[in-house]
Amino acid sequence: MLITTTDTLQGVEIKEYIGLVYGISQDVTGGIGKTGNKLMAKTMEPLKEALQAAGEEVGADAIIGLRVDFEKGFARGTGTAVKLK
């Protein structure tokens, strides 16, 4: 499933806007000493999986307009589930 921060998809027509989907990652801080990039990567993967599951649940082909908020090892994401032509 395509998940993107953009509100449109170049060269692809959106057939239907299904609605808001959201996901949250679990706390993956795992202690002190992790660099910012490594922590972000470990936080984003579970978030992407949660968003993909939410999109599949509503029959989406893609999630557009993704917005992510990070806080103390958690990540919350919201986007718009869409069907593509």
N, CA, C and O atoms as a GROMACS GRO file, in nm:
protein
  340
    1MET      N    1   0.085  -0.118   0.000
    1MET     CA    2   0.000   0.000   0.000
    1MET      C    3   0.090   0.123   0.000
    1MET      O    4   0.187   0.132   0.075
    2LEU      N    5   0.055   0.217  -0.085
    2LEU     CA    6   0.128   0.343  -0.092
    2LEU      C    7   0.086   0.433   0.024
    2LEU      O    8  -0.033   0.455   0.046
    3ILE      N    9   0.183   0.485   0.096
    3ILE     CA   10   0.158   0.581   0.203
    3ILE      C   11   0.247   0.701   0.175
    3ILE      O   12   0.369   0.687   0.166
    4THR      N   13   0.187   0.820   0.160
    4THR     CA   14   0.264   0.937   0.121
    4THR      C   15   0.220   1.062   0.198
    4THR      O   16   0.106   1.073   0.242
    5THR      N   17   0.313   1.154   0.212
    5THR     CA   18   0.282   1.280   0.279
    5THR      C   19   0.215   1.380   0.184
    5THR      O   20   0.160   1.480   0.229
    6THR      N   21   0.219   1.353   0.055
    6THR     CA   22   0.158   1.446  -0.040
    6THR      C   23   0.007   1.428  -0.043
    6THR      O   24  -0.046   1.322  -0.009
    7ASP      N   25  -0.063   1.534  -0.084
    7ASP     CA   26  -0.210   1.529  -0.090
    7ASP      C   27  -0.262   1.482  -0.225
    7ASP      O   28  -0.381   1.459  -0.241
    8THR      N   29  -0.172   1.467  -0.321
    8THR     CA   30  -0.208   1.416  -0.454
    8THR      C   31  -0.104   1.313  -0.496
    8THR      O   32   0.005   1.306  -0.438
    9LEU      N   33  -0.138   1.234  -0.596
    9LEU     CA   34  -0.046   1.136  -0.650
    9LEU      C   35  -0.024   1.168  -0.798
    9LEU      O   36  -0.118   1.162  -0.877
   10GLN      N   37   0.096   1.202  -0.833
   10GLN     CA   38   0.126   1.239  -0.971
   10GLN      C   39   0.100   1.122  -1.065
   10GLN      O   40   0.152   1.012  -1.046
   11GLY      N   41   0.018   1.148  -1.168
   11GLY     CA   42  -0.011   1.048  -1.269
   11GLY      C   43  -0.113   0.943  -1.228
   11GLY      O   44  -0.137   0.848  -1.303
   12VAL      N   45  -0.172   0.958  -1.111
   12VAL     CA   46  -0.270   0.861  -1.063
   12VAL      C   47  -0.396   0.937  -1.023
   12VAL      O   48  -0.390   1.039  -0.955
   13GLU      N   49  -0.511   0.886  -1.068
   13GLU     CA   50  -0.637   0.952  -1.034
   13GLU      C   51  -0.700   0.886  -0.912
   13GLU      O   52  -0.704   0.763  -0.900
   14ILE      N   53  -0.747   0.969  -0.822
   14ILE     CA   54  -0.816   0.920  -0.703
   14ILE      C   55  -0.962   0.898  -0.737
   14ILE      O   56  -1.031   0.990  -0.783
   15LYS      N   57  -1.010   0.776  -0.714
   15LYS     CA   58  -1.148   0.740  -0.744
   15LYS      C   59  -1.242   0.778  -0.630
   15LYS      O   60  -1.354   0.824  -0.654
   16GLU      N   61  -1.196   0.760  -0.506
   16GLU     CA   62  -1.283   0.782  -0.390
   16GLU      C   63  -1.199   0.818  -0.268
   16GLU      O   64  -1.096   0.756  -0.242
   17TYR      N   65  -1.245   0.917  -0.194
   17TYR     CA   66  -1.186   0.950  -0.064
   17TYR      C   67  -1.265   0.874   0.041
   17TYR      O   68  -1.384   0.901   0.062
   18ILE      N   69  -1.201   0.780   0.108
   18ILE     CA   70  -1.270   0.696   0.206
   18ILE      C   71  -1.280   0.768   0.340
   18ILE      O   72  -1.386   0.766   0.403
   19GLY      N   73  -1.173   0.830   0.383
   19GLY     CA   74  -1.177   0.903   0.510
   19GLY      C   75  -1.048   0.892   0.589
   19GLY      O   76  -0.948   0.838   0.541
   20LEU      N   77  -1.052   0.942   0.708
   20LEU     CA   78  -0.937   0.950   0.797
   20LEU      C   79  -0.898   0.812   0.849
   20LEU      O   80  -0.982   0.732   0.889
   21VAL      N   81  -0.768   0.786   0.847
   21VAL     CA   82  -0.713   0.668   0.914
   21VAL      C   83  -0.600   0.716   1.005
   21VAL      O   84  -0.541   0.822   0.981
   22TYR      N   85  -0.571   0.639   1.106
   22TYR     CA   86  -0.466   0.680   1.198
   22TYR      C   87  -0.394   0.557   1.252
   22TYR      O   88  -0.446   0.445   1.246
   23GLY      N   89  -0.276   0.579   1.302
   23GLY     CA   90  -0.199   0.472   1.363
   23GLY      C   91  -0.108   0.530   1.468
   23GLY      O   92  -0.082   0.651   1.470
   24ILE      N   93  -0.060   0.444   1.556
   24ILE     CA   94   0.033   0.486   1.660
   24ILE      C   95   0.135   0.375   1.677
   24ILE      O   96   0.101   0.257   1.673
   25SER      N   97   0.260   0.414   1.697
   25SER     CA   98   0.363   0.315   1.726
   25SER      C   99   0.372   0.298   1.877
   25SER      O  100   0.327   0.383   1.953
   26GLN      N  101   0.430   0.188   1.917
   26GLN     CA  102   0.453   0.166   2.060
   26GLN      C  103   0.583   0.235   2.098
   26GLN      O  104   0.661   0.277   2.013
   27ASP      N  105   0.605   0.246   2.228
   27ASP     CA  106   0.730   0.305   2.277
   27ASP      C  107   0.845   0.213   2.238
   27ASP      O  108   0.852   0.098   2.282
   28VAL      N  109   0.936   0.264   2.158
   28VAL     CA  110   1.049   0.184   2.113
   28VAL      C  111   1.182   0.246   2.154
   28VAL      O  112   1.285   0.217   2.093
   29THR      N  113   1.182   0.331   2.256
   29THR     CA  114   1.305   0.399   2.294
   29THR      C  115   1.414   0.302   2.335
   29THR      O  116   1.531   0.320   2.298
   30GLY      N  117   1.380   0.199   2.409
   30GLY     CA  118   1.476   0.094   2.441
   30GLY      C  119   1.598   0.140   2.519
   30GLY      O  120   1.700   0.072   2.517
   31GLY      N  121   1.590   0.249   2.586
   31GLY     CA  122   1.702   0.295   2.667
   31GLY      C  123   1.775   0.413   2.608
   31GLY      O  124   1.738   0.466   2.503
   32ILE      N  125   1.878   0.452   2.676
   32ILE     CA  126   1.956   0.570   2.638
   32ILE      C  127   2.063   0.530   2.538
   32ILE      O  128   2.108   0.416   2.536
   33GLY      N  129   2.105   0.625   2.454
   33GLY     CA  130   2.218   0.602   2.366
   33GLY      C  131   2.181   0.585   2.220
   33GLY      O  132   2.271   0.574   2.136
   34LYS      N  133   2.056   0.582   2.186
   34LYS     CA  134   2.017   0.569   2.046
   34LYS      C  135   2.030   0.705   1.977
   34LYS      O  136   1.995   0.808   2.035
   35THR      N  137   2.080   0.704   1.855
   35THR     CA  138   2.087   0.829   1.781
   35THR      C  139   1.948   0.864   1.731
   35THR      O  140   1.861   0.778   1.723
   36GLY      N  141   1.927   0.990   1.698
   36GLY     CA  142   1.796   1.036   1.653
   36GLY      C  143   1.746   0.961   1.531
   36GLY      O  144   1.630   0.922   1.526
   37ASN      N  145   1.833   0.941   1.430
   37ASN     CA  146   1.790   0.874   1.307
   37ASN      C  147   1.752   0.728   1.332
   37ASN      O  148   1.654   0.680   1.276
   38LYS      N  149   1.829   0.659   1.412
   38LYS     CA  150   1.797   0.519   1.443
   38LYS      C  151   1.666   0.509   1.519
   38LYS      O  152   1.584   0.421   1.491
   39LEU      N  153   1.646   0.598   1.614
   39LEU     CA  154   1.522   0.598   1.691
   39LEU      C  155   1.403   0.628   1.602
   39LEU      O  156   1.298   0.565   1.614
   40MET      N  157   1.419   0.725   1.511
   40MET     CA  158   1.309   0.759   1.420
   40MET      C  159   1.275   0.640   1.331
   40MET      O  160   1.157   0.611   1.310
   41ALA      N  161   1.375   0.573   1.279
   41ALA     CA  162   1.351   0.457   1.193
   41ALA      C  163   1.278   0.346   1.270
   41ALA      O  164   1.186   0.284   1.217
   42LYS      N  165   1.320   0.321   1.394
   42LYS     CA  166   1.255   0.217   1.474
   42LYS      C  167   1.113   0.256   1.512
   42LYS      O  168   1.029   0.169   1.535
   43THR      N  169   1.086   0.385   1.519
   43THR     CA  170   0.952   0.432   1.552
   43THR      C  171   0.861   0.431   1.430
   43THR      O  172   0.743   0.399   1.442
   44MET      N  173   0.915   0.465   1.314
   44MET     CA  174   0.834   0.476   1.192
   44MET      C  175   0.786   0.342   1.138
   44MET      O  176   0.675   0.333   1.086
   45GLU      N  177   0.866   0.239   1.149
   45GLU     CA  178   0.827   0.110   1.091
   45GLU      C  179   0.698   0.056   1.153
   45GLU      O  180   0.608   0.018   1.078
   46PRO      N  181   0.684   0.051   1.286
   46PRO     CA  182   0.556   0.006   1.342
   46PRO      C  183   0.441   0.100   1.308
   46PRO      O  184   0.326   0.057   1.294
   47LEU      N  185   0.471   0.229   1.294
   47LEU     CA  186   0.366   0.324   1.256
   47LEU      C  187   0.318   0.295   1.115
   47LEU      O  188   0.197   0.295   1.090
   48LYS      N  189   0.410   0.270   1.022
   48LYS     CA  190   0.370   0.237   0.885
   48LYS      C  191   0.286   0.110   0.882
   48LYS      O  192   0.188   0.102   0.807
   49GLU      N  193   0.323   0.012   0.962
   49GLU     CA  194   0.246  -0.113   0.968
   49GLU      C  195   0.106  -0.087   1.022
   49GLU      O  196   0.009  -0.143   0.970
   50ALA      N  197   0.094  -0.004   1.124
   50ALA     CA  198  -0.038   0.028   1.181
   50ALA      C  199  -0.124   0.104   1.080
   50ALA      O  200  -0.243   0.077   1.068
   51LEU      N  201  -0.064   0.198   1.009
   51LEU     CA  202  -0.139   0.273   0.908
   51LEU      C  203  -0.182   0.183   0.793
   51LEU      O  204  -0.294   0.194   0.744
   52GLN      N  205  -0.093   0.094   0.750
   52GLN     CA  206  -0.129   0.001   0.643
   52GLN      C  207  -0.245  -0.087   0.685
   52GLN      O  208  -0.337  -0.109   0.606
   53ALA      N  209  -0.244  -0.138   0.807
   53ALA     CA  210  -0.354  -0.221   0.857
   53ALA      C  211  -0.484  -0.141   0.861
   53ALA      O  212  -0.589  -0.192   0.825
   54ALA      N  213  -0.476  -0.015   0.904
   54ALA     CA  214  -0.596   0.070   0.909
   54ALA      C  215  -0.649   0.096   0.768
   54ALA      O  216  -0.770   0.095   0.747
   55GLY      N  217  -0.560   0.117   0.673
   55GLY     CA  218  -0.602   0.138   0.535
   55GLY      C  219  -0.666   0.014   0.475
   55GLY      O  220  -0.769   0.023   0.408
   56GLU      N  221  -0.606  -0.101   0.499
   56GLU     CA  222  -0.661  -0.227   0.448
   56GLU      C  223  -0.799  -0.254   0.508
   56GLU      O  224  -0.888  -0.305   0.440
   57GLU      N  225  -0.816  -0.219   0.634
   57GLU     CA  226  -0.944  -0.242   0.702
   57GLU      C  227  -1.059  -0.167   0.634
   57GLU      O  228  -1.172  -0.215   0.635
   58VAL      N  229  -1.031  -0.051   0.577
   58VAL     CA  230  -1.136   0.028   0.512
   58VAL      C  231  -1.134   0.012   0.360
   58VAL      O  232  -1.208   0.081   0.290
   59GLY      N  233  -1.050  -0.077   0.308
   59GLY     CA  234  -1.046  -0.105   0.165
   59GLY      C  235  -0.970  -0.003   0.082
   59GLY      O  236  -0.998   0.014  -0.036
   60ALA      N  237  -0.875   0.066   0.142
   60ALA     CA  238  -0.799   0.169   0.071
   60ALA      C  239  -0.689   0.108  -0.015
   60ALA      O  240  -0.636   0.001   0.014
   61ASP      N  241  -0.656   0.180  -0.123
   61ASP     CA  242  -0.541   0.146  -0.206
   61ASP      C  243  -0.418   0.226  -0.164
   61ASP      O  244  -0.305   0.185  -0.189
   62ALA      N  245  -0.442   0.341  -0.101
   62ALA     CA  246  -0.333   0.430  -0.061
   62ALA      C  247  -0.378   0.517   0.055
   62ALA      O  248  -0.497   0.532   0.082
   63ILE      N  249  -0.280   0.575   0.121
   63ILE     CA  250  -0.305   0.675   0.224
   63ILE      C  251  -0.226   0.799   0.184
   63ILE      O  252  -0.105   0.793   0.165
   64ILE      N  253  -0.296   0.910   0.170
   64ILE     CA  254  -0.232   1.034   0.129
   64ILE      C  255  -0.238   1.136   0.242
   64ILE      O  256  -0.313   1.121   0.338
   65GLY      N  257  -0.156   1.240   0.229
   65GLY     CA  258  -0.159   1.349   0.326
   65GLY      C  259  -0.116   1.308   0.465
   65GLY      O  260  -0.165   1.362   0.564
   66LEU      N  261  -0.023   1.213   0.473
   66LEU     CA  262   0.022   1.164   0.604
   66LEU      C  263   0.085   1.276   0.685
   66LEU      O  264   0.169   1.352   0.635
   67ARG      N  265   0.045   1.286   0.809
   67ARG     CA  266   0.105   1.379   0.906
   67ARG      C  267   0.150   1.297   1.026
   67ARG      O  268   0.074   1.215   1.078
   68VAL      N  269   0.272   1.319   1.070
   68VAL     CA  270   0.329   1.240   1.179
   68VAL      C  271   0.370   1.332   1.294
   68VAL      O  272   0.426   1.440   1.272
   69ASP      N  273   0.342   1.288   1.415
   69ASP     CA  274   0.379   1.362   1.536
   69ASP      C  275   0.462   1.267   1.623
   69ASP      O  276   0.416   1.159   1.658
   70PHE      N  277   0.583   1.309   1.658
   70PHE     CA  278   0.671   1.229   1.743
   70PHE      C  279   0.669   1.282   1.885
   70PHE      O  280   0.667   1.403   1.908
   71GLU      N  281   0.669   1.188   1.982
   71GLU     CA  282   0.674   1.229   2.121
   71GLU      C  283   0.730   1.117   2.207
   71GLU      O  284   0.666   1.013   2.223
   72LYS      N  285   0.848   1.136   2.260
   72LYS     CA  286   0.910   1.043   2.356
   72LYS      C  287   0.905   0.897   2.312
   72LYS      O  288   0.859   0.811   2.387
   73GLY      N  289   0.952   0.869   2.192
   73GLY     CA  290   0.958   0.732   2.145
   73GLY      C  291   0.832   0.680   2.080
   73GLY      O  292   0.831   0.568   2.030
   74PHE      N  293   0.727   0.758   2.079
   74PHE     CA  294   0.602   0.722   2.013
   74PHE      C  295   0.590   0.802   1.885
   74PHE      O  296   0.649   0.910   1.873
   75ALA      N  297   0.516   0.752   1.792
   75ALA     CA  298   0.480   0.829   1.673
   75ALA      C  299   0.332   0.807   1.647
   75ALA      O  300   0.283   0.695   1.651
   76ARG      N  301   0.263   0.917   1.620
   76ARG     CA  302   0.122   0.910   1.582
   76ARG      C  303   0.112   0.962   1.440
   76ARG      O  304   0.174   1.062   1.405
   77GLY      N  305   0.034   0.893   1.358
   77GLY     CA  306   0.017   0.937   1.220
   77GLY      C  307  -0.128   0.938   1.180
   77GLY      O  308  -0.206   0.851   1.219
   78THR      N  309  -0.165   1.038   1.100
   78THR     CA  310  -0.300   1.044   1.042
   78THR      C  311  -0.287   1.073   0.894
   78THR      O  312  -0.194   1.140   0.850
   79GLY      N  313  -0.380   1.020   0.818
   79GLY     CA  314  -0.383   1.043   0.674
   79GLY      C  315  -0.521   1.015   0.620
   79GLY      O  316  -0.612   0.975   0.694
   80THR      N  317  -0.536   1.035   0.491
   80THR     CA  318  -0.664   1.012   0.424
   80THR      C  319  -0.654   0.884   0.341
   80THR      O  320  -0.569   0.873   0.253
   81ALA      N  321  -0.742   0.790   0.369
   81ALA     CA  322  -0.749   0.666   0.292
   81ALA      C  323  -0.823   0.692   0.162
   81ALA      O  324  -0.928   0.757   0.161
   82VAL      N  325  -0.767   0.642   0.050
   82VAL     CA  326  -0.829   0.664  -0.080
   82VAL      C  327  -0.830   0.535  -0.162
   82VAL      O  328  -0.750   0.444  -0.141
   83LYS      N  329  -0.924   0.531  -0.256
   83LYS     CA  330  -0.927   0.427  -0.360
   83LYS      C  331  -0.875   0.492  -0.487
   83LYS      O  332  -0.906   0.607  -0.515
   84LEU      N  333  -0.796   0.419  -0.563
   84LEU     CA  334  -0.739   0.470  -0.686
   84LEU      C  335  -0.809   0.411  -0.807
   84LEU      O  336  -0.863   0.300  -0.801
   85LYS      N  337  -0.807   0.486  -0.918
   85LYS     CA  338  -0.866   0.434  -1.043
   85LYS      C  339  -0.769   0.341  -1.110
   85LYS      O  340  -0.799   0.287  -1.216
   0.00000   0.00000   0.00000
